[in-house]
């Protein structure tokens, strides 16, 4: 019997950007890998454990993760043979003796350490250092692979590319986004330094001088400090707030509507390990205006309108003059380019990597019912975790107060997961 742990300890779909899509696809793939010879258990952050099954859309055996200091019991009881960490490195399982398949989307911190605080830089450099322990490191593009090999002692055979997909992950009903004015430009991005929101706002000011009725729509999960930072930039550059619509995190079906209604995606990011929003935009027939940086040309190919540097006049000219002239051509080229990337190819790439670690799919009919029964039985306890998380908020004192109850529930779920693994 082989046990595979899926490490989603830091999963937070609203705040982790495109790697959340990777976690979803890899999670759905692995949920179907429960066979006579393989058991799959998902280790999910305690705040999201109750919502995980609905997010994944598959029956799954879930164990909550509290902190890096108390997960040793998980390892001791479940004894994993393989650990799959599709998000960002091996954390917090870097000291576990198992074949580890770790996702690493890019080499941003190694290429641009100046974008990070001293504390964040030290942590991220440590995450990269741990990659040497991995059986395989899965990245998103040939550019990312080349940069990882350039900066780390990883062997070429350790680093494998599994690009993302453009086709919808699931069939979703198309919805509307209420009160969204047109025309608008779209920038779907987190508020991170390399996304260059300051450059975008300066570009928009130049655009508004000639086309004052243009709107800017922003998406991306944001913490409260990020929200304040964005508002500060808007005030700093004197932007008309009524023309800027920050929607925050939006679900996939709403994002599809936004792509379809936008004049273009203006993607000013200076670094991407892949550039998922660009691929999504092209798939939805939305032109992309972007910088030819990092992996962006690899993904966009000849289908994008490229602007180099930070000259706001060049960017504004691309939006106001070149885009109207080439919009239809860019849409056609974008649709063609997007067909090169599918989730089926992503899953096939991951399946091949899992096979190298001894995790293979088979006849799941025997065990699907047991997995579903286990998931249904324990869902109330997982939802209890989520309820407690809301009560605790971000208060450390409340978390400490609730810790005994959380540990009792976690121990019970771990024991249940162990019994699930041991059944033949």
C-alpha positions as CSV (number, residue, x, y, z in Angstrom):
1,X,0.0,0.0,0.0
2,X,1.4,3.4,-1.0
3,X,0.3,6.6,0.8
4,X,0.4,10.0,-1.0
5,X,0.0,13.2,1.0
6,X,-1.1,16.3,-1.0
7,X,0.4,19.3,0.8
8,X,-2.0,22.2,0.6
9,X,-1.2,23.6,4.1
10,X,-1.0,27.2,2.8
11,X,-3.9,27.0,0.3
12,X,-5.9,30.3,0.2
13,X,-7.5,30.6,-3.3
14,X,-8.4,34.2,-2.8
15,X,-4.8,35.4,-2.2
16,X,-2.3,33.0,-3.9
17,X,-2.9,34.0,-7.5
18,X,-2.4,31.6,-10.4
19,X,-0.8,28.8,-8.3
20,X,-4.3,28.2,-6.9
21,X,-5.3,27.0,-10.4
22,X,-2.4,24.5,-10.3
23,X,-3.5,23.3,-6.8
24,X,-7.0,22.8,-8.1
25,X,-6.1,20.8,-11.2
26,X,-3.4,18.7,-9.4
27,X,-5.9,18.1,-6.5
28,X,-8.6,16.9,-8.8
29,X,-6.1,14.6,-10.6
30,X,-4.9,13.1,-7.4
31,X,-8.4,12.7,-6.0
32,X,-9.0,10.1,-8.7
33,X,-5.8,8.2,-7.8
34,X,-7.2,6.3,-4.9
35,X,-6.9,2.6,-5.9
36,X,-6.3,-0.8,-4.3
37,X,-2.6,0.1,-4.0
38,X,-2.7,3.9,-3.3
39,X,-4.3,6.1,-0.7
40,X,-4.4,9.9,-1.1
41,X,-4.8,12.3,1.8
42,X,-5.1,16.1,1.5
43,X,-3.4,18.2,4.2
44,X,-5.2,21.5,4.1
45,X,-4.8,24.7,6.2
46,X,-7.3,24.6,9.0
47,X,-8.9,27.9,8.0
48,X,-9.9,26.5,4.6
49,X,-10.4,22.8,5.5
50,X,-14.2,23.0,5.7
51,X,-14.5,24.7,2.3
52,X,-12.0,22.5,0.6
53,X,-14.3,19.8,-0.7
54,X,-16.7,22.3,-2.3
55,X,-13.7,24.1,-3.9
56,X,-12.2,20.9,-5.2
57,X,-15.4,19.5,-6.5
58,X,-14.4,16.0,-5.6
59,X,-14.7,13.7,-2.6
60,X,-11.4,13.8,-0.7
61,X,-9.9,12.6,2.6
62,X,-8.8,15.8,4.4
63,X,-6.7,16.4,7.4
64,X,-6.4,20.0,8.8
65,X,-3.0,21.6,9.2
66,X,-2.5,23.9,12.2
67,X,1.1,25.0,12.5
68,X,4.5,23.7,11.5
69,X,5.1,22.8,15.1
70,X,2.4,20.2,15.5
71,X,2.2,18.5,12.2
72,X,4.7,15.8,13.2
73,X,1.8,13.7,14.4
74,X,0.5,13.7,10.8
75,X,3.7,12.3,9.5
76,X,4.0,9.8,12.3
77,X,0.5,8.4,11.8
78,X,0.2,8.5,8.1
79,X,3.8,7.6,7.1
80,X,3.6,9.0,3.5
81,X,5.6,7.4,0.7
82,X,5.1,10.4,-1.6
83,X,4.3,14.0,-0.8
84,X,3.0,16.3,-3.6
85,X,3.3,20.0,-2.9
86,X,1.8,21.8,-5.9
87,X,2.0,25.4,-4.5
88,X,5.4,26.8,-3.5
89,X,8.2,24.5,-2.5
90,X,8.3,21.8,0.2
91,X,7.1,23.9,3.2
92,X,6.3,22.7,5.8
93,X,7.3,19.2,4.9
94,X,10.9,19.9,4.0
95,X,12.3,17.5,6.7
96,X,10.1,14.5,5.8
97,X,11.8,11.4,4.3
98,X,9.5,10.7,1.4
99,X,9.7,11.2,-2.4
100,X,8.7,14.8,-2.7
101,X,7.2,16.4,-5.8
102,X,7.2,20.2,-5.3
103,X,5.8,23.0,-7.4
104,X,7.9,26.1,-7.9
105,X,6.3,28.6,-10.3
106,X,9.3,30.8,-11.0
107,X,12.6,32.1,-9.8
108,X,11.4,35.7,-9.1
109,X,13.1,36.1,-5.7
110,X,16.4,34.8,-7.2
111,X,16.2,37.1,-10.2
112,X,14.8,40.2,-8.4
113,X,15.7,40.0,-4.7
114,X,15.4,43.8,-4.5
115,X,11.6,43.5,-4.6
116,X,11.4,41.8,-1.2
117,X,11.9,42.9,2.4
118,X,14.9,41.4,4.2
119,X,12.6,39.1,6.3
120,X,10.6,37.8,3.2
121,X,13.8,37.5,1.2
122,X,15.5,35.3,3.8
123,X,12.4,33.0,4.1
124,X,12.0,32.6,0.3
125,X,15.7,31.9,-0.2
126,X,15.4,29.2,2.3
127,X,12.4,27.7,0.4
128,X,14.5,27.6,-2.7
129,X,17.4,26.0,-0.9
130,X,15.1,23.1,0.3
131,X,14.3,22.3,-3.3
132,X,17.5,20.2,-3.5
133,X,15.7,17.6,-1.4
134,X,12.9,17.1,-3.9
135,X,12.5,14.1,-6.2
136,X,11.1,16.4,-8.8
137,X,10.5,20.2,-9.0
138,X,7.6,21.1,-11.3
139,X,7.7,24.6,-12.8
140,X,5.5,26.4,-15.3
141,X,7.7,27.4,-18.3
142,X,11.0,26.8,-20.0
143,X,12.1,30.3,-18.9
144,X,11.3,29.4,-15.2
145,X,13.2,26.1,-15.6
146,X,16.2,27.8,-17.0
147,X,16.3,30.4,-14.2
148,X,15.9,27.8,-11.5
149,X,18.8,25.8,-12.9
150,X,20.8,28.9,-13.2
151,X,20.4,29.9,-9.6
152,X,20.2,26.6,-7.7
153,X,22.2,23.4,-7.6
154,X,19.3,21.4,-8.9
155,X,20.1,18.8,-11.6
156,X,18.4,19.2,-15.0
157,X,16.5,15.9,-14.5
158,X,15.0,17.2,-11.3
159,X,13.3,20.2,-12.9
160,X,10.3,19.4,-15.1
161,X,7.9,21.8,-16.9
162,X,4.1,21.4,-16.7
163,X,2.6,24.4,-18.3
164,X,-0.9,25.7,-17.4
165,X,-4.1,25.4,-19.4
166,X,-6.3,27.9,-21.1
167,X,-9.5,25.9,-21.5
168,X,-12.1,26.2,-18.6
169,X,-11.4,23.9,-15.7
170,X,-15.1,23.1,-15.4
171,X,-18.3,24.1,-17.1
172,X,-19.6,27.2,-15.4
173,X,-22.7,29.2,-16.1
174,X,-21.8,32.6,-17.4
175,X,-22.9,35.3,-15.0
176,X,-22.9,39.1,-15.1
177,X,-20.9,41.6,-13.2
178,X,-23.3,44.2,-11.9
179,X,-22.9,47.9,-12.7
180,X,-19.7,47.5,-14.7
181,X,-19.2,50.6,-17.0
182,X,-17.7,50.4,-20.5
183,X,-15.3,50.8,-22.1
184,X,-12.8,49.4,-19.7
185,X,-9.3,48.0,-19.6
186,X,-8.6,45.1,-17.3
187,X,-5.6,44.2,-15.1
188,X,-6.0,40.9,-13.2
189,X,-3.1,40.9,-10.7
190,X,-2.2,40.7,-7.1
191,X,-0.8,43.9,-5.5
192,X,2.8,42.7,-5.5
193,X,5.8,44.9,-6.4
194,X,6.6,43.2,-9.7
195,X,3.0,43.8,-10.9
196,X,3.8,47.5,-11.2
197,X,0.4,49.0,-10.3
198,X,2.2,52.4,-10.0
199,X,3.2,52.2,-13.7
200,X,-0.4,51.2,-14.6
201,X,-1.9,54.2,-12.9
202,X,0.6,56.6,-14.6
203,X,-0.3,55.0,-17.9
204,X,-4.0,55.4,-17.2
205,X,-3.5,59.1,-16.4
206,X,-2.0,59.6,-19.8
207,X,-4.9,57.7,-21.4
208,X,-7.5,59.7,-19.5
209,X,-6.0,62.9,-21.0
210,X,-7.2,61.7,-24.4
211,X,-10.0,59.3,-23.6
212,X,-11.6,60.4,-20.3
213,X,-14.5,57.9,-20.5
214,X,-12.2,54.9,-20.3
215,X,-12.4,52.8,-17.1
216,X,-9.9,50.6,-15.3
217,X,-11.0,47.3,-13.7
218,X,-8.7,45.6,-11.3
219,X,-9.0,42.1,-9.8
220,X,-7.0,40.1,-7.4
221,X,-7.2,39.1,-3.8
222,X,-5.8,41.8,-1.5
223,X,-5.0,42.0,2.2
224,X,-6.0,45.1,4.0
225,X,-2.5,46.5,3.7
226,X,-2.6,45.9,0.0
227,X,-6.0,47.6,-0.3
228,X,-4.6,50.6,1.6
229,X,-1.5,50.6,-0.6
230,X,-3.6,50.7,-3.8
231,X,-5.7,53.5,-2.5
232,X,-2.6,55.5,-1.6
233,X,-1.3,55.1,-5.1
234,X,-4.5,56.3,-6.6
235,X,-4.3,59.4,-4.4
236,X,-0.6,59.9,-5.0
237,X,-1.1,60.0,-8.8
238,X,-4.3,62.0,-8.7
239,X,-6.3,59.4,-10.5
240,X,-10.1,59.8,-10.8
241,X,-11.4,57.2,-8.3
242,X,-14.7,57.0,-10.1
243,X,-12.9,55.5,-13.1
244,X,-11.2,52.8,-11.2
245,X,-13.0,49.7,-10.1
246,X,-11.1,47.3,-7.8
247,X,-13.2,44.2,-7.6
248,X,-10.8,42.2,-5.5
249,X,-10.9,38.4,-5.8
250,X,-13.6,37.3,-8.3
251,X,-14.6,33.7,-9.1
252,X,-13.7,32.1,-12.4
253,X,-17.1,32.6,-14.0
254,X,-17.0,36.4,-13.3
255,X,-13.5,36.7,-14.5
256,X,-14.6,35.1,-17.8
257,X,-17.2,37.8,-18.2
258,X,-14.6,40.5,-17.4
259,X,-12.2,39.2,-20.1
260,X,-15.0,39.1,-22.7
261,X,-16.1,42.6,-22.0
262,X,-12.7,44.3,-21.8
263,X,-11.1,46.4,-24.6
264,X,-7.9,44.7,-23.6
265,X,-5.8,43.3,-20.7
266,X,-3.1,45.8,-20.0
267,X,-0.5,43.6,-18.3
268,X,2.3,45.7,-17.0
269,X,4.0,43.0,-14.9
270,X,7.7,43.0,-15.1
271,X,8.1,39.3,-14.3
272,X,6.0,36.2,-14.8
273,X,6.9,32.5,-14.5
274,X,4.0,31.9,-16.8
275,X,1.4,34.6,-17.0
276,X,-1.9,32.8,-16.5
277,X,-4.1,35.9,-16.9
278,X,-2.6,36.4,-20.4
279,X,-3.5,32.9,-21.4
280,X,-7.0,33.3,-20.0
281,X,-7.5,36.5,-21.8
282,X,-6.5,35.1,-25.2
283,X,-8.8,32.1,-24.7
284,X,-11.7,34.5,-24.1
285,X,-11.0,36.6,-27.2
286,X,-9.5,39.5,-25.2
287,X,-6.4,41.3,-26.7
288,X,-3.4,41.5,-24.5
289,X,-0.9,44.4,-24.2
290,X,2.1,43.3,-22.2
291,X,5.8,43.7,-21.6
292,X,8.1,41.2,-23.2
293,X,9.5,40.1,-19.9
294,X,10.5,36.7,-18.4
295,X,8.1,33.9,-19.6
296,X,5.6,36.2,-21.2
297,X,6.8,36.0,-24.8
298,X,7.0,32.2,-24.4
299,X,3.3,32.0,-23.5
300,X,1.9,34.9,-25.6
301,X,4.0,34.2,-28.7
302,X,3.1,36.5,-31.6
303,X,-0.4,37.1,-30.3
304,X,0.4,40.0,-28.0
305,X,1.0,43.7,-28.4
306,X,4.4,44.2,-26.7
307,X,5.6,47.4,-25.0
308,X,9.1,47.5,-23.6
309,X,10.2,49.7,-20.7
310,X,8.2,52.1,-18.5
311,X,7.6,55.0,-20.9
312,X,3.9,55.8,-20.3
313,X,3.6,57.4,-23.7
314,X,4.6,54.2,-25.4
315,X,2.0,52.3,-23.3
316,X,-0.7,54.9,-23.9
317,X,0.0,54.8,-27.7
318,X,-0.4,51.1,-27.7
319,X,-3.8,51.4,-26.1
320,X,-5.1,54.4,-27.9
321,X,-3.7,54.0,-31.4
322,X,-2.2,50.5,-32.1
323,X,-4.9,48.5,-30.3
324,X,-7.9,49.9,-32.4
325,X,-5.9,49.2,-35.6
326,X,-4.9,45.6,-34.7
327,X,-7.6,44.5,-32.2
328,X,-9.3,42.0,-34.5
329,X,-6.0,40.5,-35.6
330,X,-4.8,40.2,-32.0
331,X,-8.0,38.4,-31.1
332,X,-7.6,35.8,-33.9
333,X,-3.9,35.3,-33.1
334,X,-4.7,35.0,-29.3
335,X,-7.4,32.3,-29.8
336,X,-4.9,30.4,-31.9
337,X,-2.1,30.7,-29.4
338,X,-4.3,29.7,-26.5
339,X,-5.0,26.3,-28.1
340,X,-1.4,25.3,-27.5
341,X,-2.1,25.2,-23.7
342,X,-4.8,22.9,-22.2
343,X,-5.5,21.6,-18.8
344,X,-5.5,18.1,-20.3
345,X,-1.8,18.6,-21.2
346,X,-1.2,20.0,-17.7
347,X,-2.8,16.9,-16.1
348,X,-0.9,14.6,-18.5
349,X,2.4,16.2,-17.5
350,X,1.7,15.8,-13.8
351,X,0.5,12.3,-14.3
352,X,3.8,11.4,-15.9
353,X,5.7,12.9,-13.0
354,X,3.5,11.1,-10.4
355,X,4.2,7.8,-12.4
356,X,7.9,8.3,-11.9
357,X,7.3,8.4,-8.2
358,X,5.2,5.2,-8.3
359,X,1.8,6.9,-8.1
360,X,-0.3,5.5,-11.0
361,X,-4.1,5.6,-11.6
362,X,-6.1,2.4,-11.9
363,X,-9.6,1.0,-11.4
364,X,-11.0,3.4,-8.8
365,X,-14.5,1.9,-8.6
366,X,-13.7,-0.2,-5.6
367,X,-12.5,2.6,-3.5
368,X,-14.5,5.6,-4.6
369,X,-17.4,4.8,-2.4
370,X,-15.2,4.4,0.6
371,X,-13.5,7.8,-0.1
372,X,-16.9,9.4,-0.5
373,X,-18.2,7.9,2.7
374,X,-15.2,9.0,4.7
375,X,-15.4,12.5,3.3
376,X,-19.1,12.8,4.1
377,X,-18.6,11.4,7.7
378,X,-15.9,13.9,8.5
379,X,-17.2,17.0,6.7
380,X,-19.0,18.3,9.8
381,X,-15.8,18.3,11.8
382,X,-14.0,20.1,9.0
383,X,-16.7,22.7,8.8
384,X,-16.3,23.1,12.6
385,X,-12.7,24.1,11.9
386,X,-13.9,26.7,9.5
387,X,-16.4,28.1,12.0
388,X,-13.7,28.3,14.7
389,X,-11.4,30.0,12.2
390,X,-14.1,32.8,11.7
391,X,-14.5,33.2,15.4
392,X,-10.7,33.3,16.0
393,X,-10.0,35.8,13.1
394,X,-6.4,36.7,13.2
395,X,-6.2,37.0,17.0
396,X,-3.3,34.9,18.4
397,X,-4.8,34.9,21.8
398,X,-8.1,33.5,20.5
399,X,-6.2,30.9,18.5
400,X,-4.3,29.8,21.7
401,X,-7.6,29.7,23.6
402,X,-9.2,27.4,21.0
403,X,-6.1,25.3,20.5
404,X,-7.1,22.4,22.7
405,X,-10.4,21.9,20.9
406,X,-8.6,22.2,17.5
407,X,-6.1,19.6,18.5
408,X,-8.7,17.2,19.7
409,X,-10.6,17.5,16.4
410,X,-7.4,17.2,14.4
411,X,-6.3,14.1,16.3
412,X,-9.7,12.4,15.6
413,X,-9.5,13.3,11.9
414,X,-5.9,12.0,11.7
415,X,-6.9,8.7,13.4
416,X,-9.8,8.3,10.9
417,X,-7.4,9.0,8.0
418,X,-5.0,6.4,9.3
419,X,-7.8,3.8,9.4
420,X,-8.7,4.8,5.9
421,X,-5.1,4.2,4.7
422,X,-4.9,0.8,6.5
423,X,-8.0,-0.7,5.0
424,X,-7.1,-3.0,2.1
